[in-house]
C-alpha cells in the first residue's frame, strides 16, 4: 500500500472554546479525496501551562456538530509524547485542534516516482504567509 505524504498542523483558538469555522474546509478536503484524516486531537492549555486533552464528547455541542461531517481514518497516530510536545506550542489559555492527514492527491505521483526508480530527496512546506509575501513582492496575482 502506497502512502502519500503525511502532514500535521496545530490550530489554536483563544480561550477554552473551539470554533467550527475550519470544519467545512476540512470536510471538503476529505470529501474531494485530496486528504485522509489520520488523527484529530483536541487540547486545552491552561494559563499555568498545564495541558489537557479534550474528548470529542466534551466539546460544546454547537462546535461538535461542525466536526461531524469530517470523515476519515482517525487512528490515534499521535501518541501522548507527540501531543504533549505539540501542546506546549499552543499559547497559554488557548484550545487547539491537532490534525494529521495524508495527502491522497500525491499517491499516484509517489507511485510513478517509485516505478521510474526515483526517490524523494527534499520535501518542505513553505508557510502560507511567506508564500503570500513572495507572490505579492513579485507582482503576480495568481
C-alpha positions in Angstrom: 0.0 0.0 0.0 1.4 3.3 -1.0 1.0 6.1 1.5 1.1 9.7 0.4 3.0 12.4 2.3 1.7 12.8 5.9 1.5 16.3 7.4 0.1 17.8 10.5 -0.9 21.2 11.8 -1.9 22.7 15.1 -4.7 25.3 15.0 -5.1 27.3 18.2 -8.2 29.2 19.3 -8.2 31.8 22.1 -9.9 30.6 25.3 -11.5 27.3 26.0 -13.9 27.1 23.1 -13.2 25.6 19.8 -14.6 27.1 16.7 -16.1 25.0 14.0 -15.1 27.5 11.3 -12.4 25.3 9.9 -14.6 22.1 9.8 -16.3 22.8 6.5 -13.0 23.4 4.7 -11.6 20.2 6.3 -14.7 18.2 5.4 -14.5 19.5 1.7 -10.8 18.3 1.5 -11.8 14.9 2.8 -14.9 14.7 0.5 -12.8 15.6 -2.5 -10.4 12.7 -1.6 -7.5 15.2 -1.6 -6.7 14.2 2.0 -7.4 11.5 4.5 -7.6 12.4 8.2 -5.3 10.1 10.2 -5.7 11.7 13.6 -7.7 14.6 15.1 -7.0 15.5 18.7 -8.2 18.5 20.8 -6.2 20.0 23.7 -6.6 22.9 26.1 -3.5 24.6 27.5 -4.4 26.4 30.8 -2.9 29.7 31.9 -0.5 27.8 34.2 0.8 25.8 31.2 -0.9 22.5 32.0 -2.2 20.6 29.1 -5.5 18.7 29.0 -6.8 16.5 26.2 -10.4 17.3 25.3 -12.5 14.4 24.1 -15.0 15.0 21.3 -17.9 14.3 23.6 -16.7 17.1 25.9 -16.8 19.7 23.2 -19.6 22.3 23.1 -22.4 20.6 21.1 -22.5 23.6 18.7 -18.8 23.1 17.9 -19.1 19.3 17.8 -21.8 19.4 15.1 -19.3 21.3 12.9 -16.8 18.4 13.1 -19.2 15.5 12.5 -19.0 15.7 8.7 -15.3 15.2 8.8 -14.9 11.5 7.9 -11.6 9.7 7.6 -9.5 7.1 9.3 -8.8 8.5 12.8 -6.1 6.1 14.0 -4.5 7.7 17.1 -1.3 8.3 15.1 -0.3 10.9 17.7 1.0 9.4 20.9 0.9 11.1 24.3 4.5 12.4 23.8 3.6 13.9 20.5 0.5 15.6 21.9 2.5 16.9 24.9 5.2 18.4 22.6 2.8 19.9 20.2 0.6 21.2 23.0 3.5 23.1 24.6 3.5 25.2 21.4 -0.1 26.2 22.0 -0.5 29.7 23.6 -1.5 29.5 27.3 -5.2 29.9 27.8 -6.0 28.5 24.3 -7.6 25.5 22.8 -6.1 23.7 19.8 -7.0 21.1 17.2 -4.1 18.8 16.2 -4.8 17.4 12.8 -2.7 14.7 11.0 -3.6 14.0 7.4 -2.3 12.0 4.4 -2.1 13.8 1.1 -4.0 11.4 -1.1 -3.6 13.5 -4.2 0.2 12.7 -4.1 -0.2 8.9 -4.0 -0.2 8.5 -7.9 2.8 10.8 -8.1 4.6 8.8 -5.4 3.8 5.5 -7.2 5.1 7.0 -10.5 8.3 8.2 -8.9 9.0 4.8 -7.4 8.1 3.0 -10.6 10.6 5.0 -12.5 13.4 4.4 -10.0 13.2 7.8 -8.5 13.2 8.8 -4.8 12.2 11.8 -2.8 15.2 13.9 -1.9 13.6 17.0 -0.3 10.0 17.9 0.8 9.5 21.1 2.5 6.3 23.1 3.3 6.6 26.9 2.7 4.5 28.7 5.2 1.5 30.5 3.7 2.5 33.9 4.9 5.9 33.5 3.3 4.4 32.4 0.0 1.9 35.2 0.1 4.6 37.8 0.7 6.7 36.4 -2.2 3.8 36.4 -4.6 3.0 40.0 -3.5 6.6 41.1 -4.0 6.8 39.5 -7.4 3.6 41.3 -8.6 1.9 38.0 -9.5 -1.8 37.9 -9.0 -2.3 34.2 -9.3 
